[in-house]
Amino acid sequence: MKGKIKTSTARKGGLEKILTGITGFDEVLDGGVPKGRVMLVTGTTGTGKTVFLNEFLYRGITQLNENGVYVTFEETPKDIIKNVRSFGWKYISLIRKRKLAFVDASPAEEMVLKTGPQYDLSPLVKRIEYAIGKVKAKRVVVDSIDAIFSRFSNKDVVRAALYQISAKLKKSGVTVLISAEKTGEELSRYGVGEFVADGVIELELIKGQQQFIRKVFIKKLRGMGYRSGIVEFEISEDGFKVFPKIPVQRLLAKTDFQIRKTFGIEKLDELLGGGIPQGHIAMISGNTGTGKTVLAMQFIVQGIKEGENTIFIVLEEPIDQVKKTALEHGWDFEQYEKQGKLAFVATSLIDISNDKLLYQILNAVNRIGAKRVVIDSISNLVSATMNEEQARQFLIQISSVFKEKGITCIMNCLSGANFGAVKGQLLSNLITNEMRLSSITDGIIMLLYVERGQSVKKMLNVLKLRGSAHSREIFRYEIGKGGVKIGEKYEE
């Protein structure tokens, strides 16, 4: 995007917002940050404050035609220029083109004048104003205020100094982001930044088992609307990327009972009344080794035969192992992937970032135009960083999106209690309600073991298929080369 920056008018007060240019964050802000105002970016050490400020400045210059000034109190401009090269951001070129200017505000007596009990920041402000005029800046970042204010012991003095800087910069018409270190419950070290700023953005690190999960939320945005709540983000080689929550829109479901999605297993499709209705979310529930993954693979293969691209969300085994298993049954998933008919999505099995995973799935769906999705298995969503309720909320979000797009989804779920052992009893315990899934799913196919005559039999039953006629009888099945084969109805 080039040319003049786009703005949007807020619902309250007629204030304008400008886009930050940070991926996903403008959606959280409901259109961007308030134009010509001061925002505080706070967080503990290592949360990504400096990266956030740099990206706000860089995207403004390179994508939104808004030149910028970087005021640094800690690192030298030379170090900052060197650090951002890892993101592919070439600050030297921007400086030469007079699109970016630095104000090196490392501690020096001439920046702060003391007149009696008061402090005068005029020398510093004049340097910033000069830099703004030099590059015709619209954006200013200050990183961080802690270094200069550490010499002030009086909070009232600090607040007055902040007001002095903020007022001068507002008169210049620039939009300002200031970073500050969070300590304890206070959003900034001196507990005053949040009272001076027009908005507060807090960055947070949550410790997982093997990695940190990064989260951001808006604490304040004076006079303007925004999405409340905690949102996940990551810092990669491309910079700062935010994963906004996707609204649940059940009213937009594109379910079509006349269009059936088949497994390509004649008897099973017959038991399902012709297949799973388009847009339905169906769960395959069963103990380990009952064939959930193989059955889901057949759903994928049949979809590709019918010209429907598919996403396979792998949460249990490595993708290479999945491909090897499929090949043993005669299904070349590697070739399907190369042809753009099948795409895989995988994530860490220990520290799962639910919002990031959701966007990975949506990006894959949009990239290949998928009409079928398989999740294997949803039981693995519960991890060190996602409890059962969070996993359920994730599934509600993803099912809402699938229904809106008319995508048919198969979710595998490990259910260890489905093992009948008593004569005359087949379904020992109908555990289909982990994470209260029955309210999310439109259909349930149960795979179970039954011990009979010194051997273990495999049984299949269509327990539920919302809004559609289906068989309620129990059938034997076997797993062999080529997948699941349905046998005769079970007779005791």
N, C-alpha and C positions, 0 to 999 in steps of 0.2 A: 504494500500500500504506500503510495507516494502522494505528494501534494499537501494541501491544507488539511490540518487535523480535523476530524469530525468531532462534534460535541453534541450532547443531548441535554435538554432542560429537565431538571429534577422536578418531582411532583410538588415539593414544598418550597416556597420562597423564591421560585423562579431562578435559582442558581444553576449555573452551567457546570457540566462535568467534562473532563478531558480523559481520553483513553490512556491507560498506563502503557499499553503495548505488551504487557506481561501475559503470556498465554494463560487463559482461563480466569485471570484475576478480575478483569473488567466485568465479567459476568457476575462474579461475587459482589462487586461494587455497584451492580445495577447500572453500568454505563461508564464508570471511571471515578477518578478523584475530583473533588470540587476545584474548579478553575480559580487560580489566584489565591488559594488558601494554603495553610500550613498543616501538614500531616506528620504525626510522630510514628516512626517505625521502631518498635521495641522488642526486646527478647534477650535471653541470656546469651552467654558466649557460645559461638558456633551455630547459632540458629539460622544464619544467612542474611543478616541485616545489610551488610555491605554489598553482597551480591544483588539483593533486592534493589538497593539504591542505584547501583551501576546499571542494572537492566532498565530501570525506569528512565534513566538518562540516555542510555544507548538506543533503546527502542524509540524514544521521542525524537532523537536526532535522525536516525537512519530510516525510520518508517513513517513518522508522523510530522516531519518537517518542523520540529521544535528544538532549537538549539539549547545547549545547557551549560551550566557552571557547576563544577565539583569543588566544594569547600571541604578540605581535609584537615582534621586536627590531630590525626594519629599517624597514618602511613604517609610517606612522601608520594608526590605525583608519579615519580619514577617507578616506585614499587607497585602502585595501583595499575599503571599502564602495563607493567609486566604481568601482573596477576590476571588481568582480563584477557590476555592473549589465549589462555586455555579455552575460552569460549568463542574464539575467533573474532573478537572485537578489537579493531585496529584504531586505538585512540590517537596515535601519532598522526595518522592521516586526517582525522577529524579536527585536530588542533591546527594543522597546517591550512585546512580549509576554513578556519575560523567558525567552526560549528561547535567546538567544545573549548572551554577554558578552565584552568585550575586556579584555585586560590589556596596556596600553601600556608595554612594557618597553624603551623607547628608553634609550640609555646614561645612567645617573645614578648618582652615588656611593652613594646610600642603598640601592640594590638589592644591592650587593655590599660586605660589610664585611670588612676585612682585620684579622685578629688574629694578629700575628706573621707567620709564613710561611704561615698558612692563610687560606682565603677562606670567608666565610660567606654563603650565598645565602638565608638565612632570610627577609629582608625580601621578596625576590621570591617565594619559595614561599608566604609568608603571603598575598600579594596574589592569587596563583593559587588558593589554597584558598578565599579569600573569594569569588572569582568563581564557583568551582564550587558553593559552597553557595548563592549568590544565585540561580542559575538551575537548581539541581539537575542539574548537568551529568553526563553519562555519557561525553562525549568531550572531549578536549583536543588542540589542535594547537599546536606551538611552531615558529615560523618567523622566523629560523633561529638555531641555536645559535652560528653562526660569529661573529655580531656581538658577543655578550657574551664569548665565550671568546678573542677575538682579543687581549685584554689579558693573557691568561695565557701565559707562555712555557714552563711546565713541563707536560709531558703527564700526569704523575702527578696534578698538581693539577687539571687539566682533567677527568681521569677521576673523581677524587673528587667534583668538583662535579657532574658528570653523575649519579653514583650518588646524590648527595644529592637532586637534583631527582626522579630516577626513583623512588627509594624513597618519598618523600613522596606523589607522585602515585599510586603503586600502592596505598598505604594508603587513598587516597580512593576506590579502586574504579573509577577512570576508565580508559578506553582511550586511549593517547597516541600521536600521530604527531609525530615531530620531524624537521625538514628540516635537511640539512647539505650544504655544497658539496663536491663530489668534486674532488680535485686529484691528478693523476697516477694511480698505482695504488692510492692510499689511498681508501677509500670516503667518508671525511670528512676535513676539512682537517687535523685533528689526529690522525687515525688511531686514535681511541678510541671513537667513537660506536658502531661495529659490535660492540665488545666489551661495551658496556653494554646495548645494545638487545636485545630478545628476537627481533627479526626485522629484516631489511634488505631494502628495496625499492629497486632501482636503475633510474633513468630514463636513457635514452641518445638522442642525436641522431646519425644517420648521414647523411652528406652525399651526396645524389644529384646528378643533372645539373641539375635545375631546382628541386628542393625538398629539404627534409630529411625523412627517414623516422624516425619516433619508435618506440622500442622500450623495453620494460620487462621486467625479470626479477627473480625472488626469489633473493636471495643467501643468505638464512638465514631460517628460521622455526622457532625452538627448540621441539622436542617435538611438532611438528604436521606433518601431511602437506600437500603442495601440488604443483602441476604445475611441474616443472623446465623449463628452456629459455627462449629469448628469445621474447617475444610483442610484436606490434605494437600501437600505439595511436595515436589522433589527438586533437587538441584542436580542437573546432569551437564554433559558437555555442551548442551544447547542453551543452558541457563536455567532460569527459574520457571517452573511449570506448575500451575495450580489445577486441581481437579474439583470443580464445583459440584455440589450435590445436584443430582438430576431430579426434577420434580416428578412425583408420582401422578400419572394422568390416566386413571382407570377408565374414564368416560370415552377415551379415544381408541378403545380396543377394536381391532379389525379381525375379529373371529368370524370365520365362514364355515358353517357346518356342511355346506355342500361340497367344499373342497377338502379332500382327505389326504393326509400325508402318510404314506405306507412304509412298512419296514422291508417289503419285498419278501416277506415270509407269509405265504398264502393263508395258512391257518390262523396265524396271529392277527393278520389284517381283518380276517373274517370275524374273529372274536371281538375286535375293536369296532365292529360295524362298518368296516371299510377303511379303517385307518384313523389316525388322530386328526381331528378337525384343525384346519389352518388357524394359527394364532393361539392354539392351546399350549399350556405348560404341563407336560406329563412327567411324572416321577417313576423311575424304575427302582424299586426297593427290594433289597435282599441281602443275605449274609455274604461273607467273603467266598469267592469261588463259584457263585451261582450263575455267573455269565452276564452280569450287568454291562460290563464294558464291551463285550462281544456283541450283545444285542444293540447297544448304542452305535457300534461301528456299522452294523447292518443298516441302521437308519440313515447313517451318513452315505454309505455306498448306494443305497436305493435313491436317495435324493440326488446324488451326482448323476446317476443313470437317467433321472427324470429332468436333468438340466438345472438343478437347484444347487447353488453353491452353499457350502456349509462351514461353520466355525466349530472347531473342536477345542474346548477349554480343558486343558489337562492339569488337574490339581493333585494327581496321585502318583503317576509314574513319569519318568523322563520321556520327552517326545520321541527320542530315538527308540526307546523300548516299545512305545505304542506303535510305531511304524513297523517294527520287527514282528510284533504280535499280529498286526493286520496282514502282513505279507505271508505269514504262516497259513492264513485262511484264504490267500489268493487275492488280497486287496492291496493294490500298490498306492499307498497314501503318499509316498514320496513323489510319485508321478502326478497325482492329483494336485499336490501342493505346487509343483512346478507349472502346472497348467492354469493355476489361479482358481481352481475349483474348490480347494480346501485350504483353510488357514488355521494355524495353531496359535493358541494363547496360553502362556504358562506364567507362573509366578513363584515366589518363594513359598515353600511349604510351612515355614515356621513363622515368619513375620509378614503376614499378608496385609497389604495396604488396600482396603476395600475400594476406596474411591479411584485409586490408580488402576486397579484391576478392571473396574467398571469402564473406564475410558479406553483401556486396552481392548476390551471386548467390542465396544462401540466403534472404535477406529477400524478394527478388523472387519466388522459387519459392513461398514460403509465402504471399505476399500474393495471388497469383492462382491458386494451386493448380495450378502447371504440371506437365504430364506429358511435355513435350518440351523439350529445351534444345539450342541451337545455339551453338557457340563459333567465331568467325571473326576471326582465326585463331590457333591456339595457337602458331604460329611467333613471334608478336609478344610472347609472354610473356617471352621472353629480352630483357632490357633492362638499363639501367644499374644497376638495383637487384635484378635477379633473374637469376642465371646458369642454365645448363641444368639443373643438378641441383636447384636450388630450383624451377624451372618444373616439373620432373618430379614433385617432391614435392607441389606444388600440384595437379597433375592426378591424382595418386594419391588425395589427399584428396577432391577434388571428385567423382571417379568412385565412391569409396566411398559418399559421401552419396547420389549419384544412384541407385546400386544398392539402397541401403537403402530409398529411397523409390519404387523401381520406375520411375524416370524414364529415358527413352530419350534419349541424347545423340549429336549429330553434332559432331565436331571437325574443322574444316578445318585442313590443314597444308600449307605451301608446301614443295614438294620439287622443286628446280631440276634434278635429274639425270635426271628421267624424260623423256628425249627420244631416241627411236630414230632412227638415221640410216643404218644399214647394211642393205642388202637382206637380207631374211630375218630381221632382228632387229627386234623391236618394243619390248621392255622393255630399254632400254640399261643401266639400273642400278637395281635395286630398292631405292631409298633410302626405306625406310619406318620406319627405326629411329632417327631423330633423338630424342635424349633417352631412348633405349630405350623407345619408345612401344609397340612390339608387345606388350609384356607388360601394358600398361595397357588397350589397346583390344581389343574383342571382334570387330571387323570392320574391314576396310580396303577402300575403293573407290578404285581408282587411275584418275586421269585423266591422259592423256599425249598428247604430240605425236609424230607420225611423219612424216618427210619422204619423200614418194614422188612421182615424176613431176613435179618442179618445183613441188610444192605441199605444204602442211602439212595433214595429216589429224589429226582428234581421235579418240582411242580410249579405251574404258572397259573396266575389268576388275575383277571382284570377287575380290580376292586372298585374302581371308580372311573367314570368318564363323563364329566359334567355336560348336561344338555344333550346327551347322545345315548341311543340304545347300544347295549353291549352284552356279551355273554358273561354270566356270573358263575359259570362252571369252572372246575379245576382240571387242568390238563397236564399230562406228563410232557417233559421235553428233554432233549439231550443236546450236548455241545460237541461238535466234531469239526473236521476240516470243512470250511465253508460256512461255519456259524451255528446258530441255534436252529434246531429242527423240532417242531411241535408234534407230539405223538397223540395217543388216544386219550379220551376223557378218563380221568381216574375213577376206578371202581374199586371199592374196598373188598 
